[in-house]
Amino acid sequence: MNEGLAAIFLGSFLVNNFVLAYFLGICPFLGVSGRMDTAVRMGLAVSLVMLVASMSAYGINQLLQALDLEVLRLISFVLVIATAVQLVELFVKKTSRPLFDALGIFLPLITTNCAILGVALFQTSRDYDFLQSLAFAAGAGAGFTLALLLMAGLREELKWSNPPDLTQGTALTLMVGGILSMAFMGFAGLGG
Amino acid sequence: MKEPTAQESFRQGLWTKNPVLVQLLGMCPVLAVSNSVANALAMGLATSFVLVASALMVSWIRHWVPPSVRIAVFILIIATFVSLAEMLIQAVSLEVHKALGPFISLIVVNCIILGQAESFASKHPPLPSVIDAFSRGSGFTLAILAMGAIRELLGKGSLLGYNVLGEHFLPWVVFLLPGGGFFVLGFLLMLYHRYQREAR
């Protein structure tokens, strides 16, 4: 497989948006999309961890392939991601205290975010090389942030509308998500 | 600690505390692999298998695991059983394995399983844990099957690959697309709330 980096980035950013087309990271998408500022922080944290996790997963996968131990792939990925989250947390804490305070509880929560493991698994199953993996992870992170921001914006507006009783809460969020997802299908075919 | 009866567990897992419809856990697979009944069934069964097996394991070793590392231990146990389930599916049906793709591996991060291990299996003896896990697994399977049935019926006019609605049915392709998943789940949630309210 030999795709251009830009195509991969656009692919995971818009065309096959991780949240709206692959349904990865739905929990935070529904959970923390209520307010704009939390959505920004969550998106930032996820993008950061995604990049680190993608790099580490690439390395681990090379190692496992060299040792002929692909059976252990899933277990090692999970461990690597958990460790990567901790590392990112430490790093952010040391270098930028305001950012750390802003991300707060979201960083540890990311360990169980399926979008992160999804990046690691998809890049492996598609045999991306190192740079391609990075482009893929960057696009996925940006796509996740974009979806989260759009959703948060919409939900802040929804507060002023008056939907029927039954649809309030998650059902309404899901319907809005469905419409967003349809809108994103308009990007199909972009970037080749 | 008092053990809930099997009947209570089933009632909670299948209906009153259905992991998908009430607790809103494990939404990713419910949305992603519910575009046909066969995929939904495979996903439901695989998740239930992992749920029950890891509940049994977690419950067995619950006295030896230090609280500070318990989450890591649980995740390792779950990942082991997911790897097993993946190999099993690959051996039984290569077609299903291809259709589900990375989503089988993603069972690891299904919050239902870790939630069950943390909130129930790590505090109760093996038998009630397995019953609880089984009922939650059935609740998950029920929800994902309902999604799969609606989406396949409206999107293709068929169930499990057999044509049900006849030749003159014009398929609503949107239900097979990602957007349709959101709509159907939102609709199911509304129905559930409506039913609950009338029951009250």
Interface residues (C-beta under 8 A of the other chain):
Chain A: L20 A21 Y22 F23 L24 G25 I26 C27 L30 V71 L72 L74 I75 V78 L79 A82 T112 N113 C114 L117 G118 L121 F122 S125 L166 T167 T170 A171 L172 T173 L174 M175 G177 G178 I179 S181 M182 M185
Chain B: L24 L25 M27 C28 P29 L31 A32 A72 I75 L76 A79 T80 V82 S83 E86 G101 P102 S105 L106 V108 V109 N110 C111 L114 V174 L177 P178 G179 G180 G181 F182 F183 L185 G186 F187 L189 M190 H193 R194
